[in-house]
Amino acid sequence: IMEERQKTDTVVIHCTQTPADMDIGADKITEWHKDRGFDTIGYHFVIRRDGTIETGRDINMVGAHAVAVNGTSIGVSLVGGGTKDMGWEDNFNKEQFSSLETLLLKLKTDYNIEKIIGHYQVESTKECPSFDVPKWLEEHGLV
């Protein structure tokens, strides 16, 4: 049962760990997440290969994307970040990074965001989202 988030202070950046030539969106990810037993998609936003920002789970609902911080965070996933054999690879493009920057600025304005982190910063068993999040944030003046 989905519940409303009481506090929002974090954004967690994810990737779908799919190869560069696979263009999927929120619909496909919703299918995958339902197959895994979720009510719906775990992420609040999905950024497609062309930079389109799609809405996933209702923005005010607790997400299902990073167990330790689901209750206080918004989950954003970039499509890509994987290799054909399920390895990790930074294969995102400038359109996606541009949309990520725009979305993060909006979320920082709309919510009292204290930290923006990569999934690997809360679950060290993963390399998700396949790029150095703190370095990228610093380069884009988002810290």
C-alpha positions in Angstrom: 0.0 0.0 0.0 1.5 3.3 -1.1 1.7 6.0 1.6 2.4 9.7 1.4 5.9 10.9 2.1 6.0 13.1 5.3 9.4 14.6 4.6 11.4 15.2 1.4 15.1 16.1 1.8 16.9 13.9 -0.7 17.0 13.1 -4.4 18.5 9.8 -5.4 19.8 9.4 -9.0 19.5 6.0 -10.6 19.9 4.3 -14.0 17.9 1.5 -15.6 21.2 -0.3 -16.3 20.2 -0.8 -19.9 22.4 -0.6 -23.0 22.8 2.7 -25.0 20.6 1.4 -27.9 17.7 0.5 -25.7 15.1 3.3 -25.4 12.5 2.5 -22.8 10.3 4.7 -20.7 8.2 4.8 -17.6 5.7 2.3 -19.0 8.3 -0.5 -19.5 9.9 0.2 -16.1 6.4 0.0 -14.5 6.0 -3.4 -16.1 9.4 -4.6 -14.8 8.7 -3.3 -11.3 5.2 -4.9 -11.2 6.9 -8.2 -12.2 9.1 -7.8 -9.2 6.0 -7.3 -6.9 5.9 -3.5 -6.7 2.5 -1.7 -6.8 3.8 0.4 -9.6 7.1 2.0 -10.8 9.5 2.7 -8.0 10.9 5.9 -9.4 9.2 9.3 -9.4 10.8 10.4 -12.7 12.4 8.7 -15.7 14.6 10.6 -18.1 14.5 8.9 -21.6 17.3 8.7 -24.1 16.0 11.9 -25.9 15.9 13.8 -22.7 12.1 13.6 -22.2 11.2 13.6 -18.5 8.4 11.1 -17.8 6.5 11.0 -14.6 6.5 7.7 -12.7 5.1 7.2 -9.2 3.1 10.1 -7.8 5.6 12.7 -6.6 4.0 12.8 -3.1 4.2 9.0 -2.5 7.0 7.1 -0.8 9.2 5.7 -3.5 10.6 2.2 -4.0 14.1 2.8 -5.2 16.6 2.9 -2.3 15.4 1.1 0.8 17.4 3.2 3.3 16.0 6.6 2.1 12.7 5.7 0.3 10.7 7.5 3.0 12.5 10.8 2.6 13.5 10.9 -1.1 12.5 11.4 -4.7 13.9 8.8 -7.1 15.0 9.9 -10.6 16.2 7.3 -13.1 18.1 7.9 -16.3 17.5 5.3 -19.1 20.8 3.7 -19.9 23.9 3.1 -17.7 24.4 -0.5 -18.6 26.0 -2.9 -21.0 24.4 -5.7 -23.0 25.8 -8.2 -20.5 24.4 -6.3 -17.5 27.6 -4.5 -16.6 27.8 -0.7 -15.7 28.6 2.0 -18.3 28.2 5.7 -18.5 26.4 5.8 -21.8 24.1 8.8 -21.2 23.9 11.7 -23.6 23.9 15.5 -23.3 20.1 15.7 -23.6 19.7 13.4 -20.6 22.2 15.3 -18.5 20.6 18.6 -19.5 17.1 17.3 -18.4 18.6 15.9 -15.2 20.0 19.4 -14.4 16.7 21.1 -15.1 14.7 18.6 -13.0 17.1 18.8 -10.1 16.9 22.6 -10.1 13.1 22.4 -10.0 13.1 19.8 -7.2 15.5 21.9 -5.2 13.1 24.9 -5.6 9.9 22.9 -4.9 11.2 20.8 -1.9 13.8 21.5 0.8 16.4 19.2 -0.8 19.4 18.8 1.4 21.3 16.2 -0.6 21.4 14.8 -4.0 23.1 11.4 -4.2 23.7 8.5 -6.5 22.1 5.1 -5.7 25.6 3.7 -5.0 26.0 6.2 -2.2 23.2 4.5 -0.1 23.7 0.9 -1.5 27.3 0.3 -2.0 26.7 -3.1 -3.7 25.6 -1.2 -6.8 27.4 1.1 -9.2 24.1 2.7 -10.1 23.8 5.3 -11.8 27.2 4.5 -13.6 28.7 8.0 -13.2 30.4 10.0 -10.4 27.4 11.9 -9.0 29.2 14.2 -6.5 31.7 15.3 -9.2 28.9 15.9 -11.8 26.9 17.9 -9.3 29.9 20.0 -8.5 30.6 20.6 -12.1 27.0 21.8 -12.6 26.9 24.0 -9.5 24.2 21.8 -7.9 25.9 21.3 -4.5 
